[in-house]
């Protein structure tokens, strides 16, 4: 019904006018009455409404609604042929809206609906014949054989009804637990970031690159070796004055050896006055630390500077006191080792951090060992190569990227391979997946390949229709034995018959339901 087709307008403050349109019927008019509330309602049926509203039921339908709601309802019907039908239903009918308005102005409201009056039977025309009441047939006495036949038919009907009840009323529910088995398969899943969809035939799935910068710090023991010098060589030199007068040799005068490519230099540590054409001893100390200052006797034979023209020098005894020792130093090999170790720590940190939902979309994961170092933004060693140290440390920052893949995509490839290995006569009912590391070598068609171990749980297939057909009409014990002997079951079937006093499986297969419950994963 379409209430929008009704043209409802306020006729005055005392009543509402409902204009009946060509698309209205008794139901839409009833809804309009319900929406009018408690106000008096004037229903208007104009001449242009050619169809409908000629049957008494149309008006009686609305009369019952108005009477139930105790409403003041009247009609304006311009068609004289329809006016008696509305009046017979109990409504007051006005020929025009003006007449209705005059009544409202006079009485203040519309007239109450009055009880319906039955339409008078039209008078019989003068030429029509007087109707005659039909004669009823006289009852006949039934023969005895007919009574016996009726009794026989009644007995047959009762037997049929009883047999139908026996066949159709009992019902049975059978629970079967088929034999189960588990099997596994290691599946290679290749990753190609250029794909947009899974290629099940080739076992390739798409991927999405993710990445960030991550840091790692590592230390290693140094393996390089070097010499460490300690102490300065000391000794005595004999100075000879070449002049015929006393000569002062000040402290700090440098003397040295002349043999070899690199002379060893010493300095006197105190002032010495040499007599004319005489000699005196002076203490000396090497200018550099290390065992190079330990020279043999008579190796020091030159005085540096202008003093050398007036004084000659020699060392009657060796100089001693300088020492050297082998110490640990940082080498290039140590730098390479600590870099690899710090990179492993940074990559491990990257793998853990990239599992965060900040980087992964729902349902994605990051296969192991597919991380790539794109750049090295920073690396800082604690010591240079050759520096004396027992420990070499490195603070390393790497730009690391990886390929995130969808778990559903990887499982789809693994499930397909698992289903292809399904034994004959079994149905795969459940699967579990374990994600392994990526292959170190190029073993698949994608950019890299990782392994998924798929574990399948399969149940033996059971033809439930054949099972029901095989036990229909049997006792519960016989039916249980039949199913246990003919079906691959993990345990005895459970048969429940309703009502519980009925000892047989129903004959009608439609009255027997079968539920197949797979065994638990561990069974």
Secondary structure, DSSP 8 states (H G I E B T S, - for coil): --GGGSEEEEEETTEEEEE--TT--HHHHHHHHHHTTTSEEEEEE-TT--SS--SHHHHHHHHHHHHHHT--EEEEE--HHHHHHHHHHT-EEESSHHHHHHHHHHHSS----------------TTS---------------HHHHHHHHHHHHHHHHHHHHHHHHHS-EEEEEE-B-EEEEEEEEEEEE-TT-SS-BTTTTEE--EEEEEEEEEEEEEE--EEEEEEES--EEEEEEEE-SSS-EEE-TT-EEEE-SSSS--EEEESS-EEE-TT-EEEEEEEESS-SGGG---TT-EEEE-SGGGGTEEEE-SS--B--EEEEEEE--HHHHHHHHHHHHHHHHHHHHHHTTSTTTS-TTEEE-BT--EEEEEEEEEESS-TT-B-SEEEEEEEEEEEEEEEEHHHHHHHHHHHHHHT--TTEEEEEEEEEEEEE-SS--SSSSEEEEEEEEEEEEE---HHHHHHHHTT-BHHHHHHHHHHHS-BSS--EEEEESTT--B--SSGGGEEEEE----TT-
